[in-house]
Amino acid sequence: MSVALDNGIYVSDKAKEKLAKLKADAGIDDNSDYFLRVGVVGGGCSGLSYKLDFDNETRPTDQVFEDNGVKLVTDLKSFLYLVNTMLDFSDGLNGKGFFFNNPNASRTCGCGDSFSV
């Protein structure tokens, strides 16, 4: 497991609050072994989609980050798409949920769940 030092994945205050609530709802808020796994998978209307899940096992090639008190882990391949991306959360009328401000995406779909590079 390596810890990336230069570039990272970042978490907004709103996303941090929502993640804390989701961890509490799942009953894992007091277990420091759990972290947010962030990934990129093929699919979606623009070709690539984001994947978020709580996990407690790292893999040998995982990249590990901590921002705003949130531990994030991603596989090396996904990290290439996620360098300097900000995870945010919106509860507005135009859409509710997590979204990524990804400077690497050349195009995103209308729903915000998929992108291409």
Stockholm file with secondary structure:
# STOCKHOLM 1.0

chainA/1-117         MSVALDNGIYVSDKAKEKLAKLKADAGIDDNSDYFLRVGVVGGGCSGLSYKLDFDNETRPTDQVFEDNGVKLVTDLKSFLYLVNTMLDFSDGLNGKGFFFNNPNASRTCGCGDSFSV
#=GR chainA/1-117 SS CEECCSSCEEECHHHHHHHHHHHHHTTCTTCTTCEEEEEEEECSTTSEEEEEEEECCCCTTCEEEEETTEEEEECHHHHHHHTTEEEEEEEETTEEEEEEECTTCSEECTTSSEEEC
#=GC SS_cons         CEECCSSCEEECHHHHHHHHHHHHHTTCTTCTTCEEEEEEEECSTTSEEEEEEEECCCCTTCEEEEETTEEEEECHHHHHHHTTEEEEEEEETTEEEEEEECTTCSEECTTSSEEEC
//
